[in-house]
Amino acid sequence: MRLRLPETFWPSSLDPRPFASAAVANGVLAVVGLLTGMLAARLLGAEGRGELAAAQAWPLFLANLGSFGLTEAIAFFGARVPSKARTVLTTGLLLAVPFVVAATGVGLWLLPRLLRGQPLDVQQVALLCLALVPLLTLSTAPSQALRGVGRYGAWNVLRLVTPLSWLAMLVAVRGSHYVSVRTLALGFIGTTALAALVTHVHAWRTLPGSATLDRDLVRPMIAYSAPTMAVAIPRWLNLRLDQLIVIALLDARALGLYVVAVAWSGAARPLADVVAHNAVPALAGAQDIRHRSRLVYRAGAVAACVTSVLLLVATPALLPLVFGAEFADAIPVALVMVVAGAVEATNAVGGECLRGLGQPRAVLIAECVGLGVTIVALPVLVMLMGIMGAACASLLSYSAILVAQQRLMRAPAESALVEIAAGMPPKLDSIA
């Protein structure tokens, strides 16, 4: 029997069961994320946790750039042409190769200069973390293909490989003399490689279509991925520039406290992320696409608000209990970041709804609005208020994105798919 939800919050034509399975997976991810965050913080302390964040920040940014938005394009075109899913995956991966190589090369040149003020060991660990540039693309692309064709069960299970392996690694080194920033960074690289291997094996065995390059898909996939990649730059800066400014202006302990506050605020995201992850395949092939997008967005906003209120109440008591008394000073910052996290979770749903409408450039515009606020407010507030200033700047930036997205989603329906329609392959299939 099909589950029915109120039409006020959910389009009756959209099956909520895939969202329910994603909710279970996101619940597991939230618990595992809390455990891994707790273990990493307790193993390294505030200063060591800050050094690990400093080593991983730029490689993770370059990993986002290296995919050139092609992982999102794989999900979108997989949803529109599910009978050619393996062809879409093959084409996307081949198109990503030069971008991954370029991003890795830029990192090798850039990191020693950007991290000159950090200890030598942190600089060396950051260079090792450049392995994440190809690995994250390799692990994400097949997962996005499965998501695109509606294989939500497999997609949800495979999403757990990295966090569960990371948790097992942290438990294994706990209490040993192997605990260090380098060990934990290498462990994360290893778990990402494992996820890439497992996800590829499953995807290539189960996806339909032939594993060949389709030249007819090259232009539309680049047309979709280019603005998506452009969005990745301001979006990443909106989400991570605060940490880079803290790295530059404050000490490692302050960064460690701030990273814990940010990680804690992420507990407000699981339910909204369920909606965000499923928005593109739910909208890409729909007939009632505008109506669906409004209701999906509303559902994500409600989910983010409810979980953030619960988290706000629990923060003063639970944060030091989970991460340790050393991190009690992070409580005021965490309270602000929980509110900011609710806004950002809503923005994640809004961005995916715009992509599902075929408007990746609209996501870019909204993120650029937020980045403008970040650039102006962040350095000033950090110098005046320390890590609390960074949290307030994040809240201001996310709020600006929220307002911009809502205005863009009210754009006339005629403009919805104009951006990529010229490059679409003919006779597209509907969503499986």
N, C-alpha and C positions, 0 to 999 in steps of 0.2 A: 504494500500500500504506500502510495506516494505521500510524503510529508507536506502539509500545507501550512504556509505562514501568512500572516496578515498582509493584504495587498498594500497597506500603507507603507510597509517596510520592505516588501519583496514582490517582484513581478511574478504573477501566477504562472506565467509561461516558462519560468526558469526553475529547474529542478534543484532544490537545496541540498540534496544528498552529497554531491561532491564537496560542498562547503562544509558539511558536517564532518566528513572524513578528514578534511584539512584542519578543522578545529581540533580534532583529537591529536593529530600530528603536531599542531602548533602548541597544544598544551604540553605534550611531551618535550618539545623543543624549549619551551619556557622553563620547565623544571630542570632540564639538563643544562640550559644556559645559566640558570641560577647556581647550580652546583659547580659548574666549571668556573664561573666568575668568582664564587666563594673560594674554591680551592686555589685558583691562581693568585688571588689577593692574599690569602693566608700563607701560601708558600713563599711568595716573593716580598710581602710587605708593601707598604705604600710606595717607597722609593723604587723597589724593583719592579712593581707593577707599572709605574710610570716609565721606566726604561724600556719595558717590553712594548708599551704603547708607542713610544718614540721610535722604536726599531721597525714596527709594523705599519705605521701610518702611511708613509709615502709608497711603499710597495703595494699596499692595498689600493691606493689611489691609481697607481699605474696599472694595476690589474683591471680596474674598471675601464680605464682608457683603452687597454689592450684588446678588450673584447669588441670595441668599436660599436657597441649597441647591437651586435649581431646575435647575441643570445636571446635578446628580446624579440628580434626579428624572426628567429627560429620559432618561438612560441606563437607569434602572430600568424605567420604563413603556414605553420603546421596546423593551426586551427582552421584556416581558410581552405587549405588543401590537404586534409588528413590522409588521403590515399597516397600522397607523395611525401610522407613524413621523413623517410630516410633520405630522400633526395634533398629535401629542405635542410636537414641536418648536415649532410655532406657539403652542400653548397655553402652553408653558413660557416662551417669549420674551415673550409679552404679559403674563404674570403677573410677570415680572421687571422690567418697565419702572418701576413706582412705587418699587421697592426700589433700583434703580440711581440714579434721580433723587434719592432721599432720601440715599443714601450719598454722592453727589457734593456735595450741599448741605451735609451735615455736614462733609465735608472742607474745603470753602471757609471754613467758620467755624472749624474746629478747628485746622487746620495752623498758621496764624500764631501761635496761642497755644502749641501744643505745641513748636514749633521756634523759639521766641523766642531761645533761647541760641545758635542756629546762625548762621553768616554769612548776610547778606541774599540772596546768590546761591543758597545752598542752600535757603532758604525759597521763593524764586521757582521753582526747579526742582521742588520738592515740589508746588507748586500746579499746575505743568504736568503732573506725573505723575498728577494726578487724571483725566486722559484715559484712564488704564488702567482705571478703574472700569467704564465701559460697554464698552470695547474687549475686556477679558478675558472678560466675559460673552458678548459677541457672537462671539468666536473659539472659546470653549469649548463653547457650547450645541450647535451643529451637529456638532462633533466627538464629543460625548457621544452624540448621536443615532445616528451611524454606529457607534460602539462598541456601543451597546445592541442594534442589530439584527444585530450580528456581521460588519459590514463592516471587518474588521481590517486588510486591506491598505490601504484608503483611509485609515482612521484613522491607521495608522502613518506613512504618507507625509505626511499633512497635519500631523502632530505635528512634522515636521521643518522646516516653513516658517519659524516664528519663529526657532529657534536658528540655522539656516543663513543667514537674512537678517541676523541680528544679527552672526554671524561675518563675513559679507561687509562689513558696515558698519564693524566694528572694523578689518578689514584695510585698508579704503579710507582711513580717517583716520589710520592709523599713519604716523608720520613727517611729518605735516602740521602746520600751525599751528592746525588746527581742533580739536585734542584738548583737551577740557575736560569737566567734570562735566555741564554743560548739553548739550553736543553728544551725549555718550553717552546721556544720559537721553532726549533727543529721538529719537535713533536707535532706542532700544528701543521707544518709543511707535510709531514708524513701522513697525517690523517686526511689532508686534502688530496694527496696523491692516491690514497686508498679509495676515497670517494669517487675520484675520476675513473679509476679502473672499474669499480663495481658498476657505476652508472653506465659507462660505455658498453660493458658486456651485456647488460640487460637491454639497453636501448637498441643496439644493433640486432639483437635476437628477436625482438618483439615488434618493432615499428614496421609499418607497411611501406611498400615502395622499393625502389632500387637505390643502392648506394652509389649514385653517380652525380656528377656535376650537371646542373640544369642551367644553361646559359640564359634562358628566358627568365630565371629567377634572380639573376645577378643584379640587374638594374633596380627592380622593385625592392629587393632586400637592402641594398645600399641606400636607396631613397628613404626607406623606413629607419635604417640603423643610424644614418648620419645625424639626423636631428636628435635621435635617442642618445647617441654618444655625446652630442653637444650638451644635452641635458645633464649627463653624468658629471661634467666638470663643475657647473654651479651647484648641482645637488650634493656632490661629494664635499665641496667647499662649505656649503651650508651646514652639512652634518659633521664635518671634521676640521674645519678651519679653526674652530674654537680650541681644539686640542693642539693644533700647530702653534697657535698664538701662545697658549699656556706653556708649550715646550720652549718657545723662544724667550718668554718674559719671566716665567716662574721656575721654581725648582722641581726636581723629580717627584718629591713627596706631594707637592700641590697637584701635579699631573696625576699621580696615582689616586688621590682623593677624588679628583674630577672624573677620572675614568670609571671609578666605582659608582659615582653618582649617575653617570650616563648609563652604565650597565643596569643599574637598578631601575631607572626610568623605562628601560626597554621591556620591563614586565607588563607595561600597559599596552603593548602592541599585539600580543598573539591573536586575539579575536579579530581585530581590524586587519591584520595581515592575512587572515583566512579569506576575507573579502577581496583584498588587494591581489593576492596570488591568483585568484580565479576570475578576476574581472575581464582580462583580455580574451580568454577563450569563451567566456560567457557572452561577450558583447560582439566579438569580431564577425560572427556569422548570423547575428540576430536580425529579424525584421523590425521588431519594435525597439530598436537600439537606443533611441533617445529616452524613452520611458524607462527601459531597463537601467540605463546609466544613472538616472536620477535616484531610483530606488536602491540600487547597489551602493551608491555613494552615501545615501542616508543610513543604510544599515551599517556601513563601516564607521560613520561618525558616531552613531549610538554606541557601538561596541567599544570604540576608543574612550568615550566619555565615561561609560559605566566602569570599565576596568581601571581607569585612572583615579576615579573617586575612591574605589576600594584600596588602591595602592597608596594614595595619600594618607588615608587613615592608618595604614599598617606601617608606614615608613619609619616613624620615630622609634618604634619598638623593635622592628624586625631587621632593619639595615645593620646596626652594630652586632646583632645576634648572628646574622648570616656571615658577614664579612670580618667580624672581629672588632673589639673595642678600639683598635688603632684607627678605624675608619669612622668613628662617631662624629668627627668634625665634618664629615661629608653630608650629614643629615639636612642642614638648611639648603645646601645646594641641590641635594636630591629632591627635595620638595618642589623646588622651582622646575627642575628637569622633568619631574613626573607630569606637571602641567604641560610643559613644552613637548614632552613625548606624546601626549594625547593629541595635541595639534599636529605633530609631525606624522603620527599614525593615520590621522584623517587625510593629511596631504598625500600619503602613500596610496590610499584608496583613490583619491581624486586624480592623481597622476596616472594610475592604471586605467581608470575609467576614460580619461582623455586618450590614452593609447588605444584602448579598445574601440573608441570612436574613430580611430585613424588620424589622430591629431597630436603626434609627438611634438610638433613645434609649439603647441600651446603649453605643454609641460615645460619646455625650455623657457618660454616667456615668464611663466610663474616662478621658476627657479631663479631666473635672473633678477626678478624683483626682490626675492628674498636675499640673494647674494649682495645686492646693492645695500640693503639694510645691514647685512653682516659686516661688510667692509667698513661702513661708517661707524657702526656702534661697537663692534667687538674690541678693537684695540683700545678705544677710550675707556670702555667699561672694565676691561681686564686691568688696566693700569690704575683705575680708581678703586675697584672693588675686588680684585683678584679673581678667584674661580667663581665667586658669586656673580661677578660682572659677566663672565663667560656664559653662565646659565641664563642670565637676563637677556643677553644679546641673542642667544639661541631662541628664546621665547619670542622675542620681537621679530626675528627673521622668519620663523615658522608661521607666525600669525600673518605676516605680509604675504607669504605664499598661499595661505589659506584663502585670503580675500581675493587674490589674483586668480586662483583656480576657479573659485565660484563664479567670478565674472566671465571667465573664458568658457565655462561649461554652459553658460546661458547664450552663447553665440548662436546665430541662426543655423538651423539644421542643414541648409544647403551647402555650408562650408565644411561639413563633417569629414568627408572622405576625399575632398578635392586634392589634398596634399599628396596622396600616394596613388590616386586612381589612375593617373596616366601610366604608371609603371606596373600595374597589376597584370598578372598573367590571365589569359582568357579562361572561361569555363571553370571558375573556382568552385570547389566542393563546399558544402556546408559543414558545420562542426559535427564531428562524429558523436 
